[in-house]
């Protein structure tokens, strides 16, 4: 694993879908690629000799590992991937792709088809929630709490006080 250049990289555990998941993730983000696929050198709890053991990949410039551990573990919301989206089109595209076969949740959260938790969040949300006017920030928070997929137009209306939220 010496090819990983950053000192700390998230490692995602899969039963046997590491390569499939890595290929899916890199298809969604610019500056993404599969860097290396390491195969099992012998039969082990992680799989048969020659099967995929570890996939090193880069997502939007961040290095990751995907490991086939041979048995499933559930991911929790204690660790998730926060995606900073420039606009509604990016929110929509990533939301649709990542939620397909998974489960959508409240406030921009979802679990993808592999059970990995993601937060799909427009950049403007942080700006609105950090506004110096507490009434504006509170309206945005209230609107966000009512949403599943985050909607910039709805957040903006709340920010401007144009809704009953």
Secondary structure, DSSP 8 states (H G I E B T S, - for coil): -TT--SS--EEEEESS-HHHHHHHHHTTSSS-EEEEEEE-SS-BTTBSTTSEEEEEEEETTEEEEEEE-SS-----TTS-EEEEESSHHHHHHHHHHHHTTSEE-STTEEE-TTS-EEEEEEHHHHHHHT-S-HHHHHHHHHHHHT-SS--HHHHHHHHHT-S--
